[in-house]
Amino acid sequence: MDEDTESDAQIVAAVLGGARERFSELVRRHEPAVRATSLAILRDHHATEDVMQTAFVTAYRKLATLRDGSSFGAWVLRITRRQALRAIRRKKEVTTLEELDISGGEPDPVGTVDDEEGRLTTAVAELPEHERVVVALHYFHQLTVLEVARVLNRPVGTVTKQISRAHTRLRKRLSRFNEE
């Protein structure tokens, strides 16, 4: 069977059955969503790489605890979110006054404001963290609102409200871009 047609559950079963090398298929399949989730929280490419590695290693080590292999994607995103939040807490604990970023919290440059996509990317990067994460998962990784709620362990109504508020903020920000 072609690896792209196999379900996550089938690959998880193969890994648990002794085909450990098959875990790389899960990594390849879910790496974009894991990267986006971590980057949406951390807004730091180097820290994101560390969190991704830790999240996948944790998922591998705890794979036998996953009850339903078909939920691997949502499960690894929950692990990623927890690891990213831990990284933020650790950074806050060790940050000195000299290390503080006093630039006003500008996001990492991820696009130019010369084009529509760049303006949108910049506007999304400026959203509050909780809204940035739901937007990234819902729109950039095509998760349903229900899947986003499960990944983030939030009620569906909360996720819906966060998406709605993000839309409002994005509309305002993008209209300012158009005026500039």
Secondary structure as a PSIPRED ss2 file (coil, helix, strand):
# PSIPRED VFORMAT (PSIPRED V4.0)

   1 M C   1.000  0.000  0.000
   2 D C   1.000  0.000  0.000
   3 E C   1.000  0.000  0.000
   4 D C   1.000  0.000  0.000
   5 T C   1.000  0.000  0.000
   6 E C   1.000  0.000  0.000
   7 S C   1.000  0.000  0.000
   8 D H   0.000  1.000  0.000
   9 A H   0.000  1.000  0.000
  10 Q H   0.000  1.000  0.000
  11 I H   0.000  1.000  0.000
  12 V H   0.000  1.000  0.000
  13 A H   0.000  1.000  0.000
  14 A H   0.000  1.000  0.000
  15 V H   0.000  1.000  0.000
  16 L H   0.000  1.000  0.000
  17 G C   1.000  0.000  0.000
  18 G C   1.000  0.000  0.000
  19 A C   1.000  0.000  0.000
  20 R H   0.000  1.000  0.000
  21 E H   0.000  1.000  0.000
  22 R H   0.000  1.000  0.000
  23 F H   0.000  1.000  0.000
  24 S H   0.000  1.000  0.000
  25 E H   0.000  1.000  0.000
  26 L H   0.000  1.000  0.000
  27 V H   0.000  1.000  0.000
  28 R H   0.000  1.000  0.000
  29 R H   0.000  1.000  0.000
  30 H H   0.000  1.000  0.000
  31 E H   0.000  1.000  0.000
  32 P H   0.000  1.000  0.000
  33 A H   0.000  1.000  0.000
  34 V H   0.000  1.000  0.000
  35 R H   0.000  1.000  0.000
  36 A H   0.000  1.000  0.000
  37 T H   0.000  1.000  0.000
  38 S H   0.000  1.000  0.000
  39 L H   0.000  1.000  0.000
  40 A H   0.000  1.000  0.000
  41 I H   0.000  1.000  0.000
  42 L H   0.000  1.000  0.000
  43 R C   1.000  0.000  0.000
  44 D C   1.000  0.000  0.000
  45 H H   0.000  1.000  0.000
  46 H H   0.000  1.000  0.000
  47 A H   0.000  1.000  0.000
  48 T H   0.000  1.000  0.000
  49 E H   0.000  1.000  0.000
  50 D H   0.000  1.000  0.000
  51 V H   0.000  1.000  0.000
  52 M H   0.000  1.000  0.000
  53 Q H   0.000  1.000  0.000
  54 T H   0.000  1.000  0.000
  55 A H   0.000  1.000  0.000
  56 F H   0.000  1.000  0.000
  57 V H   0.000  1.000  0.000
  58 T H   0.000  1.000  0.000
  59 A H   0.000  1.000  0.000
  60 Y H   0.000  1.000  0.000
  61 R H   0.000  1.000  0.000
  62 K C   1.000  0.000  0.000
  63 L H   0.000  1.000  0.000
  64 A H   0.000  1.000  0.000
  65 T H   0.000  1.000  0.000
  66 L C   1.000  0.000  0.000
  67 R C   1.000  0.000  0.000
  68 D C   1.000  0.000  0.000
  69 G H   0.000  1.000  0.000
  70 S H   0.000  1.000  0.000
  71 S H   0.000  1.000  0.000
  72 F H   0.000  1.000  0.000
  73 G H   0.000  1.000  0.000
  74 A H   0.000  1.000  0.000
  75 W H   0.000  1.000  0.000
  76 V H   0.000  1.000  0.000
  77 L H   0.000  1.000  0.000
  78 R H   0.000  1.000  0.000
  79 I H   0.000  1.000  0.000
  80 T H   0.000  1.000  0.000
  81 R H   0.000  1.000  0.000
  82 R H   0.000  1.000  0.000
  83 Q H   0.000  1.000  0.000
  84 A H   0.000  1.000  0.000
  85 L H   0.000  1.000  0.000
  86 R H   0.000  1.000  0.000
  87 A H   0.000  1.000  0.000
  88 I H   0.000  1.000  0.000
  89 R H   0.000  1.000  0.000
  90 R H   0.000  1.000  0.000
  91 K H   0.000  1.000  0.000
  92 K H   0.000  1.000  0.000
  93 E H   0.000  1.000  0.000
  94 V H   0.000  1.000  0.000
  95 T C   1.000  0.000  0.000
  96 T C   1.000  0.000  0.000
  97 L H   0.000  1.000  0.000
  98 E H   0.000  1.000  0.000
  99 E H   0.000  1.000  0.000
 100 L C   1.000  0.000  0.000
 101 D C   1.000  0.000  0.000
 102 I C   1.000  0.000  0.000
 103 S C   1.000  0.000  0.000
 104 G C   1.000  0.000  0.000
 105 G C   1.000  0.000  0.000
 106 E C   1.000  0.000  0.000
 107 P C   1.000  0.000  0.000
 108 D C   1.000  0.000  0.000
 109 P C   1.000  0.000  0.000
 110 V C   1.000  0.000  0.000
 111 G C   1.000  0.000  0.000
 112 T C   1.000  0.000  0.000
 113 V C   1.000  0.000  0.000
 114 D C   1.000  0.000  0.000
 115 D C   1.000  0.000  0.000
 116 E H   0.000  1.000  0.000
 117 E H   0.000  1.000  0.000
 118 G H   0.000  1.000  0.000
 119 R H   0.000  1.000  0.000
 120 L H   0.000  1.000  0.000
 121 T H   0.000  1.000  0.000
 122 T H   0.000  1.000  0.000
 123 A H   0.000  1.000  0.000
 124 V H   0.000  1.000  0.000
 125 A H   0.000  1.000  0.000
 126 E C   1.000  0.000  0.000
 127 L C   1.000  0.000  0.000
 128 P C   1.000  0.000  0.000
 129 E H   0.000  1.000  0.000
 130 H H   0.000  1.000  0.000
 131 E H   0.000  1.000  0.000
 132 R H   0.000  1.000  0.000
 133 V H   0.000  1.000  0.000
 134 V H   0.000  1.000  0.000
 135 V H   0.000  1.000  0.000
 136 A H   0.000  1.000  0.000
 137 L H   0.000  1.000  0.000
 138 H H   0.000  1.000  0.000
 139 Y H   0.000  1.000  0.000
 140 F H   0.000  1.000  0.000
 141 H C   1.000  0.000  0.000
 142 Q C   1.000  0.000  0.000
 143 L C   1.000  0.000  0.000
 144 T C   1.000  0.000  0.000
 145 V H   0.000  1.000  0.000
 146 L H   0.000  1.000  0.000
 147 E H   0.000  1.000  0.000
 148 V H   0.000  1.000  0.000
 149 A H   0.000  1.000  0.000
 150 R H   0.000  1.000  0.000
 151 V H   0.000  1.000  0.000
 152 L H   0.000  1.000  0.000
 153 N C   1.000  0.000  0.000
 154 R C   1.000  0.000  0.000
 155 P C   1.000  0.000  0.000
 156 V H   0.000  1.000  0.000
 157 G H   0.000  1.000  0.000
 158 T H   0.000  1.000  0.000
 159 V H   0.000  1.000  0.000
 160 T H   0.000  1.000  0.000
 161 K H   0.000  1.000  0.000
 162 Q H   0.000  1.000  0.000
 163 I H   0.000  1.000  0.000
 164 S H   0.000  1.000  0.000
 165 R H   0.000  1.000  0.000
 166 A H   0.000  1.000  0.000
 167 H H   0.000  1.000  0.000
 168 T H   0.000  1.000  0.000
 169 R H   0.000  1.000  0.000
 170 L H   0.000  1.000  0.000
 171 R H   0.000  1.000  0.000
 172 K H   0.000  1.000  0.000
 173 R H   0.000  1.000  0.000
 174 L H   0.000  1.000  0.000
 175 S H   0.000  1.000  0.000
 176 R H   0.000  1.000  0.000
 177 F H   0.000  1.000  0.000
 178 N H   0.000  1.000  0.000
 179 E H   0.000  1.000  0.000
 180 E C   1.000  0.000  0.000
